[in-house]
Structures are given as structure tokens and as C-alpha cells.
Amino acid sequence: METEMLVLARQDVEQKGFLDLDLDPTLDLFSEIERLKKEKNAILLAHYYQEPDIQDVADYIGDSLGLAQQAEKTDADMIVFAGVHFMAETAKILNPTKRVVIPDLKAGCSLSDSCPPPLFKKFKDQHPDHVVVSYINCSAGIKALSDVICTSSNAKFIVESFPKDQPIIFAPDKNLGGYINRTTGRNMLLWNGACMVHEIFSLEKITRLKVRHPNAKLIAHPECEEPILRIADYIGSTTGLLKFTKSDSSNEYIVATETGILHQMMKANPEKTFIPAPPDNSCACNDCPHMKRNTLEKLYLCMKYETPEITMEEDLRQRAKKPIERMLEISAKAGL
């Protein structure tokens, strides 16, 4: 039962915003977050692309598939989602009675934004014989228009669960869809969407980097463009990339995905060297600006005041839930 004081505090934060709050600089945020977890029976789920401090305080760190699986089975009263908006939406879709909060409500996704539901519905209506497989990096509105959801970890299995003669629309990532087409021999119809981080890598700069590091293996996420994937030594989901660096015998890797995963790679392999793949711009980074909106300070405040909260109309939630549940069922059968 919420106290009247907490309700008033939450309303004040919603009106003024976190930036107007004075945070004691001597506060031990790590211990405070742990205290709030116990006090509120909360679970903290964090994506691999979050800043290291958030990863280190999380109860579970994973990619989109792992996070969805954790969200489905948790018995916590509150889910604190350190990721982007569509991920927190997925947790709410699977847990309608739980409070789901996110450190920064503006932590969006360029890939999700590239596929507006009204435009996608018109596209879908033009191809009534196609089933829709949508990458989980999309809004609840797109999920509600889909037959099944997939992640980069299970996309191949999801697509191959349909007969070869079944026409498929794949949305919203054209690069992941193209990669799945090439690996399965399918000819899926692709929505023209992409992730800004995974499209920014420079083939020319990576090639020069490989010359300077001849023993380094290039490992890449399938959301990267085809020229990058063509020269990669290993292609896999975020979790797949991490597992590869643990089992592979090489000691040096050029990593073509968001830099947040390097924290876990270095923790698991302290004797190995990890080099972030260079982007095609003047910046030396390839961070997702949306993922990095979340900070340890915002995380603490959102847990303390239980806001910003993810809410959703029940009709939309029900429609979006079906394709997610189908994905989880197929993944479980495949042992993923």
C-alpha cells in the first residue's frame, strides 16, 4: 500500500522532473539502490548497453530475449527496467499488474522510431497473404500488428518455424532481416528500418584497424550493414558475441556493436583485448544516445519515487502480448 507521502512525492517529481531534485553528493547510490530493491520487492533488469555502474548493480543483465524471459517469470512487485522504452513496454505487456518503471522515459530507440504503426499497418494491408515477424526492438503498436516477435538471438529459429512457402514481412530492421534472408534462403519482404548505432560503423576504418591488429577477430551484431557482416569472423546477438569471446581462443577482438557490452567482455576475459569498431564520423564513440540517457542517479530516483511508470491501454497490451508469448514458446522449444 502506497503511503500518502510517496504519492505526493511522485506527483511532485512528475511535475518538476528529476533534474530539479537536489541529490546528496555523499549518498552511496549502490547501497541505496540495494536497499530500495529489498524495501520495494523490486527487480532491476539491465541491458548490456547500459553504463557499467548500472550493469554492476543490476539483478539481471542481458539482451532483449533474456530480458523478456526474466520479465515474464519474475515475482517482484516492481520491475525497474534500465534500458530503452520498448523494453520496459515489453515487461509491462507481460506483467499488467506490476509497476514497471524506467530511469528516463525519453530513452527511446532509433530503430523503433523508424517504424510508425500507422504507416506499417498500411504496408501490412498491402500484403494480406504475408505473416508478420517483428524484431522486438519495436513499439507496442508494431507488436500488436505482428504474428510473432523475434530477437537477434532467436530470429533464425522463429523464421524457420514457418513453412518455406509462407510469405513473410520482416520488420523493422532491414539489416537483421537481410542477414536472416541470406542465412535461411528466404525472401522475406523487409521494412526499411535500421538502428543508428549499428549503421554507423565504417568499413574503411575497420579494414585499417584490422591491418594494425592482424590477429584481432571482427565480431559483429547482425543489425550491422552487410559490408561489415561480410568481413566479420563471427556474427551473433549481443549475448552470442559475449559467449564467443569466452569460448574462442583468440586474445584480441574488434567489436561491432554498442560499446556497453565491452564491460561484460572485459570482466569475463580480463586477459583479452577488446577494441570498439570505429564509426564513420568524427566521434571516437559508438554509444547509443538513448541507452546512455539512463544514469545511476536517475535509476536511484526512479526507484525511490516509482516514476516514470510505463502504462498501457489493456486492448493494446492484449494484442501485443500474443506475438511475444508465441516467441517465448518457440524459443523454449528450441532451447534458447
C-alpha positions in Angstrom: 0.0 0.0 0.0 1.5 3.3 -1.0 1.7 6.0 1.6 0.2 9.4 1.0 3.7 10.8 1.3 5.0 8.7 -1.6 2.1 9.6 -3.8 2.7 13.3 -3.1 6.4 12.9 -3.8 5.8 11.1 -7.0 3.4 13.8 -8.2 5.9 16.4 -7.4 8.6 14.6 -9.4 6.3 14.1 -12.3 5.5 17.8 -12.4 9.0 19.2 -11.8 11.2 16.3 -13.1 14.3 14.7 -11.6 16.6 17.4 -12.6 15.1 19.8 -10.1 15.8 17.5 -7.2 18.8 18.0 -5.0 20.7 14.8 -4.6 23.1 14.4 -1.7 26.5 14.0 -3.3 27.7 11.9 -0.4 24.9 9.3 -1.0 26.2 5.8 -1.7 23.9 5.1 -4.6 24.9 1.4 -4.9 23.9 0.6 -1.3 20.8 2.8 -1.6 19.6 1.0 -4.7 20.2 -2.4 -3.0 18.2 -1.1 0.0 15.3 0.0 -2.3 15.2 -3.3 -4.1 14.6 -5.1 -0.8 12.2 -2.5 0.6 10.0 -2.4 -2.5 10.5 -6.1 -3.6 11.9 -4.8 -6.9 14.0 -6.4 -9.6 16.4 -4.4 -11.6 16.8 -5.6 -15.2 19.5 -4.0 -17.3 20.5 -4.3 -20.9 24.1 -5.0 -21.9 24.3 -1.5 -23.4 23.8 0.3 -20.1 26.7 2.1 -18.4 29.0 -0.1 -16.3 27.7 1.2 -13.0 24.1 0.2 -13.8 25.2 -3.2 -15.1 27.1 -3.8 -11.8 24.1 -3.1 -9.6 21.5 -5.0 -11.8 19.9 -8.3 -10.7 20.0 -9.5 -14.3 21.9 -8.3 -17.3 21.0 -9.5 -20.8 19.9 -8.9 -24.4 16.3 -8.5 -25.5 15.4 -12.2 -25.3 16.9 -12.8 -21.9 15.3 -9.6 -20.5 11.9 -10.6 -21.9 12.3 -14.1 -20.3 13.2 -12.6 -17.0 10.3 -10.1 -17.1 7.9 -13.0 -17.8 8.9 -15.1 -14.8 9.6 -12.5 -12.1 7.6 -12.5 -8.9 8.8 -9.0 -7.9 6.2 -6.3 -7.2 8.1 -3.7 -9.2 10.2 -4.1 -12.3 12.9 -1.4 -12.8 14.0 -1.5 -16.4 17.4 0.0 -17.2 17.1 0.0 -21.0 15.0 1.8 -23.6 11.3 2.4 -23.8 10.2 -0.6 -25.9 12.0 -2.9 -23.4 10.1 -1.6 -20.5 6.9 -1.8 -22.6 7.6 -5.5 -23.1 7.9 -6.0 -19.4 4.5 -4.2 -18.8 2.9 -6.3 -21.6 3.9 -9.4 -19.8 3.2 -8.1 -16.3 0.0 -5.9 -16.3 -0.4 -6.0 -12.5 3.1 -5.0 -11.7 4.6 -1.5 -11.6 7.1 -1.1 -14.3 9.4 2.0 -14.1 12.3 3.3 -16.3 15.0 5.7 -15.3 14.4 8.1 -18.2 11.1 8.0 -20.2 12.8 9.7 -23.1 15.2 6.7 -23.6 13.8 5.8 -27.0 15.1 3.8 -29.9 16.0 5.0 -33.4 15.0 1.6 -34.9 11.7 1.6 -33.2 11.1 5.2 -34.3 11.8 4.1 -37.9 8.6 2.1 -38.0 5.5 4.1 -37.1 2.4 1.8 -36.5 0.0 3.7 -38.9 2.4 3.6 -41.8 3.3 0.0 -41.1 -0.4 -1.0 -40.9 -0.9 0.4 -44.5 2.2 -1.6 -45.6 0.9 -4.7 -44.0 -2.6 -4.3 -45.5 -1.0 -4.2 -49.0 0.3 -7.8 -48.4 -2.6 -9.7 -46.8 -1.1 -13.1 -47.5 2.1 -12.4 -45.5 2.6 -13.2 -41.8 4.5 -10.5 -39.9 7.7 -11.3 -37.9 8.8 -8.3 -36.0 12.1 -7.7 -34.2 11.5 -7.0 -30.5 13.1 -3.5 -31.0 9.7 -2.0 -31.9 6.8 -0.3 -30.2 3.8 -2.0 -28.6 1.8 -0.7 -31.6 4.0 -2.7 -34.0 4.0 -5.8 -31.8 0.2 -5.6 -31.8 0.3 -5.7 -35.7 2.6 -8.8 -35.7 2.1 -12.5 -35.7 5.3 -13.3 -33.8 8.2 -11.3 -32.3 11.8 -12.3 -32.5 15.2 -11.1 -31.2 18.6 -11.4 -32.8 19.2 -14.5 -30.6 16.2 -16.4 -32.0 15.3 -14.7 -35.3 16.5 -17.6 -37.4 14.5 -20.2 -35.4 11.4 -18.0 -35.5 11.6 -17.5 -39.3 12.3 -21.2 -39.9 9.2 -22.2 -37.8 7.1 -21.1 -40.8 6.8 -23.2 -43.9 9.2 -22.2 -46.7 6.4 -21.2 -49.0 4.8 -18.8 -46.4 5.4 -15.2 -47.4 6.8 -13.1 -44.5 7.1 -9.5 -43.8 10.1 -8.8 -41.5 10.1 -5.5 -39.5 11.6 -3.1 -38.6 15.3 -3.8 -39.1 16.3 -4.3 -42.8 19.8 -5.3 -41.9 18.8 -8.1 -39.5 16.1 -9.2 -42.0 18.6 -9.3 -44.8 21.0 -11.3 -42.7 18.2 -13.8 -41.9 17.3 -14.0 -45.6 20.8 -14.9 -46.5 21.3 -17.5 -43.8 17.9 -19.2 -44.3 17.5 -18.8 -48.1 14.2 -16.9 -47.5 13.0 -13.9 -49.5 11.2 -12.0 -46.7 9.7 -8.6 -47.5 11.7 -6.1 -45.4 10.6 -2.9 -43.8 13.1 -0.2 -44.4 14.2 0.5 -40.8 17.6 0.5 -39.1 19.5 1.1 -35.9 21.6 4.3 -35.9 24.4 2.7 -33.9 24.8 -0.4 -36.0 24.7 1.6 -39.3 27.4 4.0 -38.2 30.4 1.6 -38.5 33.0 2.4 -41.1 34.1 -0.4 -43.3 37.2 1.6 -44.4 38.2 2.4 -40.8 37.6 -1.2 -39.6 39.7 -2.5 -42.5 42.6 -0.2 -41.5 42.1 -1.3 -37.9 42.4 -4.9 -38.9 45.7 -4.2 -40.7 47.1 -2.7 -37.4 45.7 -5.6 -35.4 46.2 -8.6 -37.8 45.4 -11.2 -35.0 42.2 -9.5 -33.9 38.9 -11.1 -34.9 36.0 -8.9 -36.0 32.8 -9.8 -34.2 29.6 -8.1 -35.3 25.9 -7.9 -34.4 23.5 -8.8 -37.3 22.0 -5.4 -37.2 25.2 -4.1 -38.9 25.2 -3.4 -42.6 26.0 -6.2 -45.0 29.6 -5.0 -45.9 30.6 -5.2 -42.2 29.0 -8.6 -41.8 30.7 -9.9 -44.9 34.2 -9.4 -43.3 33.2 -10.5 -39.8 34.8 -13.5 -38.2 31.7 -14.1 -36.1 28.1 -12.7 -36.3 25.8 -13.0 -33.3 23.4 -11.5 -30.9 24.8 -9.4 -28.0 24.7 -12.5 -25.8 26.2 -14.6 -28.7 29.1 -12.1 -29.0 29.8 -12.3 -25.3 29.7 -16.1 -25.3 32.0 -16.3 -28.3 34.7 -14.2 -26.6 34.6 -16.6 -23.7 34.9 -19.8 -25.7 37.2 -18.6 -28.6 40.9 -19.0 -28.3 41.8 -15.5 -29.7 43.1 -12.8 -27.5 42.0 -9.7 -29.4 38.7 -8.6 -30.8 37.2 -5.7 -32.8 33.6 -5.4 -31.6 31.0 -4.0 -34.0 28.1 -3.3 -31.7 27.2 -0.8 -28.9 30.2 -0.3 -26.6 28.3 -1.2 -23.4 28.9 -4.9 -24.0 32.6 -4.4 -23.7 32.2 -4.0 -19.9 31.0 -7.6 -19.6 33.5 -8.9 -22.1 36.4 -7.4 -20.2 35.0 -8.7 -16.8 34.7 -12.2 -18.3 38.1 -12.1 -20.1 40.5 -9.8 -18.3 43.4 -11.2 -20.2 41.9 -10.3 -23.6 41.8 -7.1 -25.6 38.6 -5.6 -26.9 38.6 -2.7 -29.4 35.3 -0.9 -30.2 34.8 -0.8 -34.0 35.2 2.7 -35.3 32.2 4.7 -36.5 32.0 6.7 -39.7 32.1 10.1 -38.0 34.4 12.4 -36.2 33.5 11.0 -32.8 35.6 8.2 -31.2 32.5 6.5 -29.8 29.6 4.3 -30.9 27.3 4.6 -27.9 23.6 4.5 -28.2 22.5 8.0 -27.0 19.1 6.6 -25.9 20.6 3.8 -23.8 23.0 6.2 -22.2 20.2 8.6 -21.1 19.9 6.3 -18.1 22.3 7.1 -15.3 22.9 5.7 -11.8 21.4 8.9 -10.3 18.2 8.6 -12.4 18.0 4.9 -11.6 18.0 5.6 -7.8 15.4 8.4 -8.1 13.0 6.3 -10.3 13.2 3.5 -7.7 12.7 5.9 -4.8 9.7 7.7 -6.3 8.5 4.8 -8.5 8.3 7.0 -11.6 8.4 7.4 -14.6 6.0 4.5 -14.9 5.1 2.6 -18.0 1.3 2.4 -18.6 -0.7 1.0 -21.5 -4.3 0.5 -22.6 -5.4 -3.0 -21.9 -6.6 -3.7 -25.5 -3.2 -2.8 -26.9 -1.4 -4.8 -24.3 -3.5 -7.9 -25.0 -2.8 -7.6 -28.8 0.9 -7.1 -28.3 1.1 -9.9 -25.8 0.1 -12.7 -28.2 3.1 -12.4 -30.6 5.5 -12.1 -27.6 4.1 -15.3 -26.0 4.5 -17.1 -29.3 8.1 -16.0 -29.4 8.8 -17.3 -25.9 7.1 -20.6 -26.7 9.1 -21.2 -29.9 12.3 -20.1 -28.0 11.6 -22.6 -25.2 11.1 -25.4 -27.7 14.4 -24.5 -29.4 16.2 -24.5 -26.0 17.1 -20.8 -26.3 
